[in-house]
């Protein structure tokens, strides 16, 4: 009797190699795009990206994980296209992401990002806001000038995601003044603020890889679910992350009284810990280190930490289902799965 033949599983690169490969393709094009900005705005953008210091001198690059561009490139390969063709889409996504970070740091009052002072603390609020606006405009220009036959569709896709991101940020800010935020509301906010751009990342990759409409939508679903998982993990790190790894102050989200996913779950759990946490959040005085540590323990005791961790795992599973619906090429599927695992298991 002849044994049934099985095809060997596709081998994929480790996450660090995938991200390094993505950066090698995207970074030169990203730098070229930013170099088009007027000098006053370019200086702020280059500082924010981690390419230069506040005096304009080159520094060892510290531009973040760059997961979104890698998702764009792999999504293009997943539908049978070439990663190189999707570089403009990856650049555009990274520009929009950094536009949002520049503005978020201003609105949230964050003073540290990527282990150094945020752009607004160095160049002023107005400078950071204007640089962010310039990056948003530049993202549209990169797509429009890419010459790809689906560039107009890509511009609309990125525009829709940007509006969803802004709506999510508006909700996030609104939550700060409210004491009655529901879990469903904060999930909807996170789907806009984070899920929309990751969904656009994978959709744009599929567009630039000339995927079918079904593949584009399946890849969008993959990115959107992964984006919400990303936000759950981000919110956990905003409370319990190691500042030496995250580049942010310890308990930074609690210090800002942010209504993050684990916090809102804890506030609405109806326990004694929920009530004490609500009392801390209702105050207006700055919380000292001891109070912040107590707030973190209350979020944990009320179940917020466990719930967010479980939600991230469930969303990771749902993302992989959408990935399968795109009928992806073998190696790209493996590497997208590797990045999905990185998103849900990361420590920074």
FENFEN-V202850 format. One record per helix or strand of 2 or more residues. SS is the DSSP state (~ for helix, > for strand). FROM is the first residue (numbers start at 1). TO is the last residue. If there is no record, write none. Layout:
# FENFEN-V202850
SS_FROM_TO + SS_FROM_TO
This chain:
# FENFEN-V202850
~_15_34 + ~_39_48 + ~_67_78 + ~_83_108 + >_112_113 + >_116_117 + ~_119_123 + ~_125_144 + ~_151_175 + ~_183_208 + ~_213_240 + ~_243_246 + ~_252_255 + ~_261_267 + ~_272_282 + ~_289_301 + ~_304_325 + ~_330_345
